[in-house]
Amino acid sequence: MTLYVSDPATTARNLAELVTGLAERPDAWRSRLRLPESRGRWWTRLPSDPCVDVWLLSWLPGQATDLHDHGGSSAAFTVVRGELIEVRLARNGGAISIPRRPGRAVTVGADVVHDVRGAGSKAAVSIHAYSPPLTRMTYYAPDGRGGVWATRTVATSEPEQQDDA
C-alpha cells in the first residue's frame, strides 16, 4: 500500500485516505506513541514527504488547541483511540462542537478555523496529515460579536505552536 501522495495538488480526500490507511496499520505508529503525563500535549512526526506532513498526537481529557487555521494547508485527521471534540466556526459566526471517535477521517479545508480537544475520561490518540506541509498557523479569539479576530500568526513546522506560558 502506498501511504504518501507525492503530489503538490494533494486533496483533503487524499489526506483522509492517508490517515485512514495509517490508522489501519498500527505497526506503522504504535511503537512511537507516548501519552502525556501532565498538561502538555505530545506529538511526533511520522514518515512524511516534501508534499505531505504526517503527525501522531496524543491528548489527555481537556487538553486543547486554540482556535486556528493551517496557514493555507489542507488537512485530515482520524482518531485511533479515545475521543476528541472538534469545534468549527459556522458561517453565521457561531461554533459547532462535533464529537470525533475512531473509525472516520475528518477533512479540514485550508480555509477552516477550528479547535480540537481531548474528550472523555481517557487519553485520545489521533493521526493528522497536512498538504502542503505546515509552515504557518494563525490563531484566533472570539470578538464578542459572534465572530473572531486573529491574535497571532506563527511560523511553524509542527501541528501547534507550543506556548510555555
Phi and psi in degrees as GROMACS dihedral restraints (atoms count N, CA, C in turn):
[ dihedral_restraints ]
;  ai    aj    ak    al  type     phi  dphi    fc
    3     4     5     6     1   -80.9    20    10
    4     5     6     7     1   126.0    20    10
    6     7     8     9     1   -93.1    20    10
    7     8     9    10     1   -27.4    20    10
    9    10    11    12     1  -120.2    20    10
   10    11    12    13     1   144.5    20    10
   12    13    14    15     1  -108.4    20    10
   13    14    15    16     1   100.4    20    10
   15    16    17    18     1   -84.0    20    10
   16    17    18    19     1    67.3    20    10
   18    19    20    21     1  -139.9    20    10
   19    20    21    22     1   123.8    20    10
   21    22    23    24     1   -58.2    20    10
   22    23    24    25     1   -20.1    20    10
   24    25    26    27     1   -94.2    20    10
   25    26    27    28     1    24.5    20    10
   27    28    29    30     1   -54.5    20    10
   28    29    30    31     1   131.0    20    10
   30    31    32    33     1   -97.3    20    10
   31    32    33    34     1   165.4    20    10
   33    34    35    36     1   -59.8    20    10
   34    35    36    37     1   -35.1    20    10
   36    37    38    39     1   -63.6    20    10
   37    38    39    40     1   -42.3    20    10
   39    40    41    42     1   -59.9    20    10
   40    41    42    43     1   -42.0    20    10
   42    43    44    45     1   -64.5    20    10
   43    44    45    46     1   -38.4    20    10
   45    46    47    48     1   -63.3    20    10
   46    47    48    49     1   -41.4    20    10
   48    49    50    51     1   -64.0    20    10
   49    50    51    52     1   -38.4    20    10
   51    52    53    54     1   -62.9    20    10
   52    53    54    55     1   -51.3    20    10
   54    55    56    57     1   -67.6    20    10
   55    56    57    58     1   -33.5    20    10
   57    58    59    60     1   -64.6    20    10
   58    59    60    61     1   -44.4    20    10
   60    61    62    63     1   -61.5    20    10
   61    62    63    64     1   -40.8    20    10
   63    64    65    66     1   -67.3    20    10
   64    65    66    67     1   -40.5    20    10
   66    67    68    69     1   -59.7    20    10
   67    68    69    70     1   -33.8    20    10
   69    70    71    72     1   -79.0    20    10
   70    71    72    73     1    -4.8    20    10
   72    73    74    75     1  -123.3    20    10
   73    74    75    76     1    70.0    20    10
   75    76    77    78     1   -58.6    20    10
   76    77    78    79     1   -22.0    20    10
   78    79    80    81     1   -62.0    20    10
   79    80    81    82     1   -19.9    20    10
   81    82    83    84     1   -82.8    20    10
   82    83    84    85     1   -12.6    20    10
   84    85    86    87     1  -143.9    20    10
   85    86    87    88     1   -23.5    20    10
   87    88    89    90     1   -56.4    20    10
   88    89    90    91     1   -40.0    20    10
   90    91    92    93     1   -68.4    20    10
   91    92    93    94     1   -16.5    20    10
   93    94    95    96     1   -93.9    20    10
   94    95    96    97     1    -9.5    20    10
   96    97    98    99     1   -70.0    20    10
   97    98    99   100     1   136.1    20    10
   99   100   101   102     1  -132.5    20    10
  100   101   102   103     1   143.9    20    10
  102   103   104   105     1  -105.8    20    10
  103   104   105   106     1   132.4    20    10
  105   106   107   108     1   -65.9    20    10
  106   107   108   109     1   146.3    20    10
  108   109   110   111     1   -98.3    20    10
  109   110   111   112     1   -14.2    20    10
  111   112   113   114     1  -135.3    20    10
  112   113   114   115     1  -150.6    20    10
  114   115   116   117     1   -72.7    20    10
  115   116   117   118     1   -22.1    20    10
  117   118   119   120     1   -76.6    20    10
  118   119   120   121     1   139.8    20    10
  120   121   122   123     1   -75.8    20    10
  121   122   123   124     1   162.0    20    10
  123   124   125   126     1  -124.0    20    10
  124   125   126   127     1   142.5    20    10
  126   127   128   129     1  -153.8    20    10
  127   128   129   130     1   156.9    20    10
  129   130   131   132     1  -147.2    20    10
  130   131   132   133     1   148.9    20    10
  132   133   134   135     1   -78.3    20    10
  133   134   135   136     1   134.8    20    10
  135   136   137   138     1   -93.9    20    10
  136   137   138   139     1   165.0    20    10
  138   139   140   141     1   -49.7    20    10
  139   140   141   142     1   130.1    20    10
  141   142   143   144     1  -133.3    20    10
  142   143   144   145     1   178.2    20    10
  144   145   146   147     1  -134.5    20    10
  145   146   147   148     1   179.7    20    10
  147   148   149   150     1   -62.6    20    10
  148   149   150   151     1   -17.1    20    10
  150   151   152   153     1  -105.9    20    10
  151   152   153   154     1   -17.0    20    10
  153   154   155   156     1  -136.4    20    10
  154   155   156   157     1   131.7    20    10
  156   157   158   159     1  -109.5    20    10
  157   158   159   160     1   129.6    20    10
  159   160   161   162     1  -124.7    20    10
  160   161   162   163     1   135.7    20    10
  162   163   164   165     1  -133.0    20    10
  163   164   165   166     1   144.4    20    10
  165   166   167   168     1  -107.5    20    10
  166   167   168   169     1   126.7    20    10
  168   169   170   171     1  -126.5    20    10
  169   170   171   172     1   147.5    20    10
  171   172   173   174     1  -125.6    20    10
  172   173   174   175     1   149.7    20    10
  174   175   176   177     1  -137.3    20    10
  175   176   177   178     1   129.9    20    10
  177   178   179   180     1   -85.0    20    10
  178   179   180   181     1   157.9    20    10
  180   181   182   183     1   -53.8    20    10
  181   182   183   184     1   131.8    20    10
  183   184   185   186     1    88.8    20    10
  184   185   186   187     1   -17.1    20    10
  186   187   188   189     1   -68.4    20    10
  187   188   189   190     1   140.4    20    10
  189   190   191   192     1  -147.4    20    10
  190   191   192   193     1   159.1    20    10
  192   193   194   195     1   -90.6    20    10
  193   194   195   196     1   170.7    20    10
  195   196   197   198     1   -87.7    20    10
  196   197   198   199     1   162.4    20    10
  198   199   200   201     1   -53.9    20    10
  199   200   201   202     1   132.1    20    10
  201   202   203   204     1  -156.9    20    10
  202   203   204   205     1   163.7    20    10
  204   205   206   207     1  -115.1    20    10
  205   206   207   208     1   179.8    20    10
  207   208   209   210     1  -109.6    20    10
  208   209   210   211     1    25.3    20    10
  210   211   212   213     1    58.0    20    10
  211   212   213   214     1    35.5    20    10
  213   214   215   216     1    96.5    20    10
  214   215   216   217     1    -3.4    20    10
  216   217   218   219     1   -91.4    20    10
  217   218   219   220     1   140.4    20    10
  219   220   221   222     1   -81.4    20    10
  220   221   222   223     1   159.7    20    10
  222   223   224   225     1  -148.8    20    10
  223   224   225   226     1   165.2    20    10
  225   226   227   228     1  -150.4    20    10
  226   227   228   229     1   150.7    20    10
  228   229   230   231     1  -146.3    20    10
  229   230   231   232     1   159.1    20    10
  231   232   233   234     1  -141.3    20    10
  232   233   234   235     1   144.1    20    10
  234   235   236   237     1   -87.1    20    10
  235   236   237   238     1   130.9    20    10
  237   238   239   240     1  -106.7    20    10
  238   239   240   241     1   -14.6    20    10
  240   241   242   243     1  -158.4    20    10
  241   242   243   244     1   139.8    20    10
  243   244   245   246     1    80.9    20    10
  244   245   246   247     1  -152.7    20    10
  246   247   248   249     1  -144.2    20    10
  247   248   249   250     1   140.1    20    10
  249   250   251   252     1  -118.6    20    10
  250   251   252   253     1   158.9    20    10
  252   253   254   255     1  -116.5    20    10
  253   254   255   256     1   127.3    20    10
  255   256   257   258     1  -105.3    20    10
  256   257   258   259     1   132.1    20    10
  258   259   260   261     1  -110.2    20    10
  259   260   261   262     1   121.5    20    10
  261   262   263   264     1  -116.3    20    10
  262   263   264   265     1   144.9    20    10
  264   265   266   267     1   -78.3    20    10
  265   266   267   268     1   132.5    20    10
  267   268   269   270     1   -86.8    20    10
  268   269   270   271     1   160.6    20    10
  270   271   272   273     1   -62.0    20    10
  271   272   273   274     1   -26.2    20    10
  273   274   275   276     1   -83.9    20    10
  274   275   276   277     1     3.6    20    10
  276   277   278   279     1    96.5    20    10
  277   278   279   280     1   -12.2    20    10
  279   280   281   282     1   -80.0    20    10
  280   281   282   283     1   179.9    20    10
  282   283   284   285     1  -120.6    20    10
  283   284   285   286     1   143.9    20    10
  285   286   287   288     1  -117.9    20    10
  286   287   288   289     1   124.3    20    10
  288   289   290   291     1   -97.6    20    10
  289   290   291   292     1   127.5    20    10
  291   292   293   294     1  -126.5    20    10
  292   293   294   295     1   118.8    20    10
  294   295   296   297     1   -66.1    20    10
  295   296   297   298     1   137.2    20    10
  297   298   299   300     1  -122.5    20    10
  298   299   300   301     1   119.0    20    10
  300   301   302   303     1  -122.1    20    10
  301   302   303   304     1   167.2    20    10
  303   304   305   306     1   -57.7    20    10
  304   305   306   307     1   148.9    20    10
  306   307   308   309     1   109.1    20    10
  307   308   309   310     1    -5.6    20    10
  309   310   311   312     1  -146.1    20    10
  310   311   312   313     1   130.7    20    10
  312   313   314   315     1   -83.1    20    10
  313   314   315   316     1   147.4    20    10
  315   316   317   318     1  -116.7    20    10
  316   317   318   319     1   130.5    20    10
  318   319   320   321     1   -96.1    20    10
  319   320   321   322     1   147.5    20    10
  321   322   323   324     1  -132.6    20    10
  322   323   324   325     1   106.8    20    10
  324   325   326   327     1   -65.4    20    10
  325   326   327   328     1   159.2    20    10
  327   328   329   330     1   -61.1    20    10
  328   329   330   331     1   -20.5    20    10
  330   331   332   333     1   -98.8    20    10
  331   332   333   334     1     5.7    20    10
  333   334   335   336     1   -84.7    20    10
  334   335   336   337     1   135.2    20    10
  336   337   338   339     1  -106.9    20    10
  337   338   339   340     1   125.7    20    10
  339   340   341   342     1  -151.1    20    10
  340   341   342   343     1   175.4    20    10
  342   343   344   345     1  -139.7    20    10
  343   344   345   346     1   146.2    20    10
  345   346   347   348     1  -128.5    20    10
  346   347   348   349     1   140.2    20    10
  348   349   350   351     1  -144.3    20    10
  349   350   351   352     1   150.0    20    10
  351   352   353   354     1   -68.6    20    10
  352   353   354   355     1   137.4    20    10
  354   355   356   357     1  -128.4    20    10
  355   356   357   358     1   177.5    20    10
  357   358   359   360     1    74.4    20    10
  358   359   360   361     1  -164.2    20    10
  360   361   362   363     1  -109.4    20    10
  361   362   363   364     1    -3.1    20    10
  363   364   365   366     1  -126.4    20    10
  364   365   366   367     1   163.1    20    10
  366   367   368   369     1   -60.8    20    10
  367   368   369   370     1   145.1    20    10
  369   370   371   372     1  -111.4    20    10
  370   371   372   373     1   154.9    20    10
  372   373   374   375     1  -132.7    20    10
  373   374   375   376     1   136.6    20    10
  375   376   377   378     1  -140.5    20    10
  376   377   378   379     1   157.3    20    10
  378   379   380   381     1  -118.2    20    10
  379   380   381   382     1   131.3    20    10
  381   382   383   384     1  -124.8    20    10
  382   383   384   385     1   143.7    20    10
  384   385   386   387     1  -132.3    20    10
  385   386   387   388     1   142.3    20    10
  387   388   389   390     1  -131.0    20    10
  388   389   390   391     1   139.4    20    10
  390   391   392   393     1  -147.4    20    10
  391   392   393   394     1   129.6    20    10
  393   394   395   396     1   -62.6    20    10
  394   395   396   397     1   164.6    20    10
  396   397   398   399     1   -52.2    20    10
  397   398   399   400     1   149.5    20    10
  399   400   401   402     1   -58.5    20    10
  400   401   402   403     1   136.1    20    10
  402   403   404   405     1  -129.0    20    10
  403   404   405   406     1   -22.6    20    10
  405   406   407   408     1  -157.1    20    10
  406   407   408   409     1   155.9    20    10
  408   409   410   411     1  -140.6    20    10
  409   410   411   412     1   143.2    20    10
  411   412   413   414     1  -110.5    20    10
  412   413   414   415     1   135.0    20    10
  414   415   416   417     1  -105.7    20    10
  415   416   417   418     1   149.7    20    10
  417   418   419   420     1  -131.2    20    10
  418   419   420   421     1   157.6    20    10
  420   421   422   423     1  -135.1    20    10
  421   422   423   424     1   150.1    20    10
  423   424   425   426     1   -59.5    20    10
  424   425   426   427     1   142.2    20    10
  426   427   428   429     1   -95.5    20    10
  427   428   429   430     1     0.0    20    10
  429   430   431   432     1    85.3    20    10
  430   431   432   433     1    -4.5    20    10
  432   433   434   435     1  -121.7    20    10
  433   434   435   436     1    19.9    20    10
  435   436   437   438     1    92.8    20    10
  436   437   438   439     1     0.7    20    10
  438   439   440   441     1  -120.4    20    10
  439   440   441   442     1  -166.3    20    10
  441   442   443   444     1  -135.6    20    10
  442   443   444   445     1   160.9    20    10
  444   445   446   447     1  -130.5    20    10
  445   446   447   448     1   148.8    20    10
  447   448   449   450     1   -73.3    20    10
  448   449   450   451     1   127.5    20    10
  450   451   452   453     1   -96.2    20    10
  451   452   453   454     1   -31.7    20    10
  453   454   455   456     1  -168.1    20    10
  454   455   456   457     1   152.0    20    10
  456   457   458   459     1  -120.8    20    10
  457   458   459   460     1   132.2    20    10
  459   460   461   462     1  -124.4    20    10
  460   461   462   463     1   143.3    20    10
  462   463   464   465     1   -79.1    20    10
  463   464   465   466     1   130.8    20    10
  465   466   467   468     1  -156.4    20    10
  466   467   468   469     1   150.1    20    10
  468   469   470   471     1  -118.3    20    10
  469   470   471   472     1    16.9    20    10
  471   472   473   474     1  -122.1    20    10
  472   473   474   475     1   163.7    20    10
  474   475   476   477     1   -70.0    20    10
  475   476   477   478     1   -10.3    20    10
  477   478   479   480     1  -161.1    20    10
  478   479   480   481     1   142.0    20    10
  480   481   482   483     1   -68.4    20    10
  481   482   483   484     1   126.0    20    10
  483   484   485   486     1   -88.5    20    10
  484   485   486   487     1   119.1    20    10
  486   487   488   489     1   -95.8    20    10
  487   488   489   490     1   136.8    20    10
  489   490   491   492     1   -94.7    20    10
  490   491   492   493     1     0.2    20    10
